[in-house]
Amino acid sequence: MEHFDVVVVGAGISGIGAGYFLQRECPNATFAIIEGREALGGTWDLFRYPGVRSDSDMHTLGYSFKPWTADKSIADGPSILSYLNETVDQFGLRDKIRFNTLVTSASWSTDDAKWTLTASNAKTGEQLTYSCNFLYMCSGYYSYKSGYTPEFPGIESFTGTVVHPQKWPESLDYAGKRVVVIGSGATAMTLVPAMAATAAHVTMLQRSPTYVVARPDSDSIAITLRKFLPQSWAYGITRWKNTTMQQFVYKRTRTKPEQVKDALLKGVRDALGEDYDVETHFTPSYNPWDQRLCLVPNGDLFTSIKEGSSSVVTDHIERIDATGIQLASGGRIDCDIIVTATGLNLVTLGEMSFSIDGEAVDFSRTWSYKGCAYSGVPNLASSFGYINASWTLRADLTCEYVCRLINHMRKTRTSICTPTLRESDANMPERPWIDNFSAGYMERVMHQFPRQGDKEPWINPQNYKRDKKMFRESPIDDGVMIFSAARERV
């Protein structure tokens, strides 16, 4: 059994960032990054559907320590994967990654002050065991096994092809085919213009609209800054500019939602013309940022609609038959391919089982500590980014905090750190782990996630400015994170 000071589970954006920060901030700590798949990159290696891209700019989705230098700031999946591979090689992290190693369970022993991880080789089935003093979960927030697909009556009778974006077949030929993309999120809005370039026609079929904003796929200010400043300076300024703007816009959606709504809808009307039915197809029933906004780079979705290669239908599915979809309104869409861009299955902590001294951990009964650790669960942190900004902004901050925590234990010669409720925390009101966010993929599983309270550190603020202060400046020994040594054996 191999032992490490720290084990990081997952080699996507969060796990690679964790490796960098551990190497820089905790140079004396041994660590390994354990990855269940045969390649790094997480989301950016898994998803292969047409047009796959970021819906956040790469000056904020990129790492704080690794400038994004390409002109396109709304980048395609292969470019992001190349950036991640470049990061791993630049900082010598590839040898730290154990590929094809799927961790299934983690058990904590207070006597030994360590986690024992059970894993298997994804290719050979060989059983593997690792141990560590600190476990850092960077496995993302959704199941890699399958995406979410609602039950559609009659779908088994469809004689064409049905595909979910999470399991896109490389051999799928949609040229000259009639395609229906079911969904109205970022994936659907990426797929529609990408497929419309060669398909006979692509219909985006949605139950309800989503807010959509068109922006250029390149940042002219970033490009200009790079001409006159060192790359790191230009990147830092652009990152500051974009994070400031993200927070400004999000705050404005909370304080003046109608004003933001009017501006977003005006953008759609300007793109599609006053004769287009924006009220039906692009006007949601909720306020902006109650769910994620969808970014349309260079207005490509609007262009395909105006050109007639794609269209939007807002309706409910009554039934799917051999040749198409019967709609609740009485309408019908005949098609050759159905793409179920209906979302993800969210999971807690990598679909692993956890136990503490033989007792199973139910994370839904824990309280969230700073949005990255869990009450009563020792020597464990997890990375979860923002739902209202770029994922990596929070992943970077969490890494910094984890390194502070590990260094504090080394300095104080303690081996166990456990977020622990105080007496004054006993009557905290319970709030969902992600609050004020009505997206279906979140609401379906929020009951499985930790609770948050109404005061620090039992919160998950989803606020970059507040998080920077909480992770970087708040005391490590705060009276809530309790430090101790392993039990002495008798």
C-alpha positions in Angstrom: 0.0 0.0 0.0 1.5 3.3 -1.1 1.2 6.2 1.3 1.2 9.9 0.6 0.8 13.1 2.7 -1.9 14.2 0.3 -4.0 12.3 -2.3 -5.8 14.4 -4.9 -8.7 12.5 -6.6 -9.3 13.8 -10.1 -7.0 15.2 -12.8 -9.3 17.8 -14.4 -8.9 21.5 -14.0 -9.2 21.3 -10.2 -6.9 18.4 -9.7 -4.2 19.8 -11.9 -4.4 23.1 -10.1 -4.2 21.3 -6.8 -1.0 19.6 -7.9 0.6 22.9 -8.8 -0.3 24.6 -5.5 0.8 21.6 -3.4 4.2 21.6 -5.2 4.6 25.3 -4.8 3.2 25.9 -1.3 3.9 22.5 0.4 7.2 21.5 -1.1 7.9 18.9 1.7 4.6 17.1 1.2 4.4 14.0 -0.9 1.3 13.7 -3.1 -0.3 11.8 -5.9 -3.2 12.7 -8.3 -5.4 9.7 -8.8 -7.4 9.7 -12.1 -10.1 7.1 -13.0 -9.8 7.7 -16.8 -6.8 7.1 -19.1 -6.3 10.8 -19.8 -6.3 14.0 -17.9 -8.6 17.0 -18.5 -11.9 15.8 -16.9 -14.7 17.6 -18.6 -12.5 18.7 -21.5 -11.4 15.2 -22.3 -14.8 13.5 -21.7 -17.1 15.7 -23.9 -16.5 15.3 -27.6 -19.7 16.7 -29.1 -19.6 19.1 -32.0 -18.5 22.6 -31.1 -17.8 21.8 -27.5 -16.4 24.9 -25.9 -16.2 26.9 -22.7 -19.0 29.2 -21.7 -16.6 31.2 -19.5 -13.7 33.3 -20.7 -10.3 31.7 -20.5 -8.8 34.6 -18.6 -10.9 33.5 -15.6 -11.4 29.8 -16.4 -7.6 29.6 -16.9 -5.4 29.3 -13.9 -4.1 32.3 -11.9 -0.5 31.0 -12.4 -0.7 30.1 -16.1 -1.6 32.9 -18.5 -4.0 32.1 -21.4 -2.3 33.6 -24.4 -4.5 32.5 -27.4 -6.6 35.2 -29.1 -9.8 33.3 -28.6 -10.9 33.7 -25.0 -14.1 31.7 -25.5 -12.1 28.5 -26.4 -13.0 25.2 -27.9 -12.6 22.0 -26.0 -9.4 20.8 -27.7 -7.7 24.1 -27.1 -8.6 23.9 -23.4 -7.4 20.3 -23.2 -4.1 21.4 -24.8 -3.7 24.2 -22.2 -4.2 21.6 -19.4 -1.7 19.2 -20.9 0.8 22.1 -21.3 0.3 23.1 -17.7 1.0 19.6 -16.5 4.2 19.3 -18.5 5.4 22.9 -17.7 5.2 22.2 -14.0 6.3 18.6 -14.0 3.1 17.1 -12.8 2.5 14.2 -15.2 4.6 11.8 -13.1 2.3 12.6 -10.2 -0.8 11.3 -11.9 -2.0 7.7 -11.6 -4.2 7.1 -14.6 -6.8 4.4 -15.0 -7.2 4.3 -11.2 -10.8 4.5 -10.1 -11.2 5.2 -6.4 -14.4 3.7 -5.0 -14.2 4.2 -1.2 -12.3 6.1 1.5 -12.2 5.1 5.1 -10.8 7.3 7.9 -9.0 5.9 11.0 -8.7 8.3 13.9 -6.2 6.0 15.5 -3.9 6.2 12.6 -4.9 9.7 11.5 -5.1 8.7 7.9 -7.5 7.8 5.0 -7.3 4.5 3.3 -8.5 4.5 -0.3 -9.8 1.5 -2.2 -9.4 1.7 -6.0 -9.2 -0.5 -9.0 -7.3 -0.4 -12.3 -9.9 0.5 -14.9 -8.2 -1.7 -17.5 -7.1 -4.8 -15.6 -9.5 -4.8 -12.7 -6.6 -5.1 -10.3 -7.5 -3.9 -6.7 -5.3 -1.1 -5.4 -5.0 0.5 -2.0 -3.5 3.9 -1.1 -3.3 5.8 2.2 -2.9 9.5 2.9 -3.0 12.0 5.8 -5.1 14.4 3.8 -7.7 13.7 1.1 -8.5 16.4 -1.5 -11.4 15.6 -3.7 -11.2 17.3 -7.1 -13.5 14.9 -8.9 -16.0 17.5 -10.2 -19.7 17.6 -9.5 -21.4 15.3 -12.0 -21.4 11.6 -12.8 -19.0 10.4 -15.5 -21.1 7.3 -16.0 -24.0 8.9 -17.8 -25.9 12.1 -18.3 -29.4 13.0 -17.2 -32.2 11.9 -19.6 -35.8 12.3 -18.6 -38.3 9.6 -19.5 -39.7 10.4 -23.0 -42.8 8.3 -23.8 -42.2 6.2 -26.9 -38.5 7.0 -27.3 -37.7 3.3 -27.6 -39.8 3.2 -30.9 -37.7 5.9 -32.6 -36.0 4.3 -35.6 -33.4 7.0 -35.9 -30.4 7.8 -33.7 -30.7 9.0 -30.1 -27.5 10.4 -28.5 -26.6 12.2 -25.3 -23.8 14.7 -25.5 -21.9 13.1 -22.7 -21.6 9.9 -24.8 -21.1 11.3 -28.3 -20.2 8.6 -30.8 -17.3 9.6 -33.0 -18.9 7.9 -36.0 -22.1 9.9 -35.9 -22.8 11.4 -39.3 -25.4 14.2 -39.2 -24.6 15.8 -42.6 -27.8 16.3 -44.5 -29.9 14.9 -41.5 -32.8 16.5 -39.7 -31.7 16.9 -36.1 -33.7 17.8 -32.9 -31.7 18.9 -29.9 -33.8 18.7 -26.8 -32.7 21.2 -24.2 -32.1 24.9 -23.7 -28.8 25.1 -21.7 -25.3 25.8 -22.7 -24.7 22.4 -24.4 -27.8 22.7 -26.6 -26.9 26.3 -27.6 -23.4 25.1 -28.5 -24.6 22.0 -30.5 -27.3 23.8 -32.6 -25.1 26.2 -34.6 -22.2 23.6 -34.8 -24.5 20.9 -36.3 -26.5 23.4 -38.4 -23.4 24.0 -40.5 -23.8 20.6 -42.2 -27.2 19.2 -41.1 -30.3 19.6 -43.2 -31.9 21.4 -40.3 -31.4 21.6 -36.5 -34.3 22.3 -34.2 -33.7 23.3 -30.6 -36.8 21.9 -28.7 -37.1 23.5 -25.3 -39.8 23.3 -22.6 -38.9 26.8 -21.4 -36.5 29.5 -22.5 -33.1 30.5 -21.1 -31.4 33.9 -21.0 -28.9 34.2 -23.8 -26.2 36.8 -24.3 -24.0 37.2 -27.4 -20.4 38.3 -26.9 -17.2 38.2 -29.1 -15.1 35.0 -28.7 -12.0 37.2 -28.4 -11.1 39.9 -25.9 -9.8 43.0 -27.7 -8.4 44.6 -24.5 -6.5 41.4 -23.7 -5.0 41.3 -27.2 -4.0 44.9 -27.0 -2.4 44.6 -23.5 -0.3 41.7 -24.7 1.3 43.9 -27.3 2.7 46.3 -24.7 3.0 44.4 -21.5 4.6 41.1 -20.3 2.2 38.2 -20.7 1.7 37.7 -16.9 0.9 41.4 -16.5 -1.6 41.5 -19.4 -3.2 38.3 -18.1 -3.5 39.6 -14.6 -5.1 42.9 -15.7 -7.5 41.0 -17.9 -8.4 38.5 -15.2 -9.1 41.4 -12.8 -11.2 43.2 -15.4 -13.3 40.1 -16.2 -13.8 39.0 -12.6 -14.8 42.5 -11.6 -17.3 42.6 -14.5 -18.7 39.2 -13.6 -19.3 40.2 -10.0 -20.8 43.5 -11.1 -23.3 41.9 -13.5 -24.2 39.2 -11.0 -24.8 41.8 -8.3 -26.9 43.9 -10.6 -29.1 40.9 -11.4 -29.8 40.6 -7.6 -30.5 44.3 -7.1 -32.0 45.4 -10.5 -33.2 42.2 -12.2 -35.7 43.9 -14.5 -33.1 46.3 -15.8 -30.7 43.4 -16.6 -33.6 41.4 -18.1 -34.5 44.3 -20.4 -30.9 44.6 -21.6 -30.6 40.9 -22.3 -33.8 40.7 -24.2 -32.9 43.9 -26.2 -29.8 42.1 -27.3 -31.8 39.2 -28.6 -34.2 41.4 -30.4 -31.4 43.4 -32.0 -29.9 40.1 -33.2 -33.0 38.4 -34.5 -35.2 41.3 -35.5 -38.5 42.7 -34.1 -40.5 40.2 -36.0 -39.0 37.2 -34.2 -41.0 35.9 -31.2 -38.5 36.7 -28.5 -41.3 36.6 -25.9 -41.9 32.9 -26.5 -38.5 31.5 -27.2 -36.0 33.7 -25.3 -37.9 35.2 -22.3 -37.6 33.0 -19.2 -40.1 33.1 -16.3 -37.3 33.6 -13.8 -34.9 36.5 -13.2 -31.4 36.6 -14.8 -28.9 34.4 -12.9 -31.6 32.5 -11.0 -30.1 30.0 -13.5 -26.9 30.3 -15.5 -26.9 32.7 -18.5 -26.0 31.1 -21.8 -23.2 32.7 -23.7 -23.4 32.7 -27.5 -20.0 33.5 -29.0 -20.2 35.9 -31.9 -23.9 35.4 -31.9 -23.5 32.1 -33.8 -26.9 30.7 -32.6 -28.7 33.8 -33.8 -26.9 33.7 -37.2 -28.0 30.1 -37.8 -31.6 31.0 -36.9 -31.6 34.0 -39.3 -30.1 31.9 -42.0 -32.8 29.2 -41.6 -30.4 26.4 -40.8 -31.8 26.2 -37.3 -34.9 27.0 -35.4 -36.3 27.1 -31.8 -39.5 25.4 -30.8 -40.9 26.0 -27.3 -43.3 23.2 -26.4 -43.7 20.0 -24.4 -43.1 16.5 -25.8 -46.2 14.4 -25.8 -44.7 11.3 -27.4 -41.8 10.2 -29.6 -42.7 7.7 -32.3 -40.7 6.0 -35.1 -40.0 9.1 -37.2 -40.2 12.0 -34.9 -41.7 13.9 -32.0 -45.3 14.7 -31.3 -45.7 17.9 -29.4 -48.3 18.7 -26.7 -49.6 21.7 -28.8 -50.5 19.3 -31.6 -47.4 20.2 -33.7 -44.9 17.7 -34.9 -41.2 17.5 -35.7 -39.9 14.8 -38.0 -36.3 14.0 -37.5 -33.5 11.5 -38.1 -31.4 12.2 -35.0 -32.5 13.2 -31.5 -29.9 14.7 -29.2 -30.9 14.7 -25.5 -29.0 17.7 -24.2 -31.0 17.4 -21.0 -28.2 17.9 -18.5 -26.0 16.1 -16.0 -26.5 13.8 -13.0 -24.9 15.6 -10.1 -23.1 13.6 -7.4 -21.4 14.3 -4.2 -17.7 13.7 -4.0 -16.9 11.5 -6.9 -19.6 8.8 -6.4 -17.4 7.3 -3.6 -18.4 5.9 -0.3 -16.9 7.4 2.8 -16.6 6.1 6.4 -15.1 7.4 9.6 -14.0 4.8 12.1 -16.3 2.3 10.5 -19.4 4.5 10.4 -20.7 5.5 6.9 -20.7 9.3 6.2 -23.9 10.9 5.0 -22.9 14.2 3.6 -26.4 15.5 3.5 -26.3 15.5 7.3 -23.2 17.6 7.5 -22.7 21.4 7.4 -20.6 23.0 4.7 -17.4 24.6 6.1 -16.4 27.4 3.8 -18.0 25.5 0.9 -15.0 23.1 0.8 -15.1 20.9 3.9 -17.7 19.2 6.0 -18.6 19.2 9.7 -17.3 16.2 11.5 -15.3 14.9 8.6 -11.5 15.1 9.3 -8.7 15.9 6.9 -10.9 16.2 3.9 -11.5 19.1 1.4 -13.3 19.2 -1.9 -13.1 21.6 -4.8 -16.3 23.1 -6.2 -16.3 26.1 -8.4 -18.8 28.9 -9.0 -22.2 28.6 -10.6 -22.2 32.4 -11.2 -18.6 32.8 -12.5 -15.7 30.7 -13.8 -15.1 27.4 -12.0 -11.3 27.9 -11.7 -11.6 31.2 -9.7 -12.9 29.3 -6.7 -10.8 26.1 -7.4 -7.6 28.2 -7.2 -8.8 29.8 -3.9 -9.7 26.4 -2.4 -6.2 25.1 -3.3 -4.6 28.0 -1.6 -6.6 27.4 1.6 -5.9 23.6 1.6 -2.2 24.4 1.4 -2.5 26.9 4.3 -4.3 24.2 6.3 -1.6 21.5 5.6 1.2 23.9 6.4 -0.5 24.9 9.7 -0.7 21.2 10.8 3.0 20.7 9.9 3.9 23.8 11.9 1.8 22.9 14.9 2.7 19.2 14.7 -1.0 18.3 14.7 -2.2 15.5 12.4 -6.0 15.9 12.5 -8.2 18.9 11.5 -12.0 18.6 11.8 -14.6 21.2 11.2 -16.7 21.1 14.4 -20.0 22.8 15.3 -19.8 25.2 18.3 -22.6 25.6 20.8 -23.5 28.9 19.2 -24.0 27.1 15.8 -26.6 24.6 17.2 -29.7 26.5 16.0 -28.4 27.8 12.7 -31.1 28.0 10.0 -30.6 25.4 7.3 -30.1 26.6 3.8 -29.3 24.6 0.6 -25.7 24.2 -0.3 -26.3 26.3 -3.4 -28.9 28.9 -2.5 -31.1 31.1 -4.8 -30.4 29.0 -7.9 -33.4 27.3 -9.5 -31.7 25.2 -12.2 -33.3 21.7 -12.4 -30.0 19.8 -12.4 -29.3 21.4 -9.0 -32.7 21.2 -7.5 -33.0 17.5 -8.3 -30.1 16.6 -6.0 -29.7 19.4 -3.4 -31.1 17.2 -0.7 -28.0 15.0 -1.1 -25.6 17.8 -0.5 -24.4 19.4 2.8 -26.4 22.2 4.4 -25.1 25.7 4.9 -25.9 28.0 7.7 -26.2 31.8 7.9 -22.8 32.8 9.1 -19.1 32.1 8.5 -17.6 29.7 8.3 -20.7 27.6 7.7 -21.5 29.1 4.3 -20.9 28.6 0.6 -21.1 32.2 -0.5 -20.5 31.9 -4.3 -19.0 35.3 -4.1 -15.4 35.8 -5.4 -14.6 38.9 -3.4 -15.9 37.4 -0.2 -14.2 34.1 -0.9 -10.8 35.7 -1.4 -11.0 37.2 2.1 -12.4 34.0 3.7 -9.8 31.7 2.1 -6.7 33.9 2.2 -7.1 36.0 5.3 -9.3 34.3 7.8 -7.4 32.5 10.6 -6.8 28.8 10.1 -7.2 28.1 13.8 -10.7 29.8 14.0 -12.2 27.8 16.8 -14.3 25.8 14.4 -11.5 23.9 12.6 -10.3 21.8 15.5 -6.8 20.5 15.5 -5.6 17.4 17.3 -3.1 14.6 17.3 -3.7 10.9 16.5 -4.9 8.8 19.4 -2.1 7.1 21.3 -2.3 3.4 21.1 -2.5 1.6 24.4 
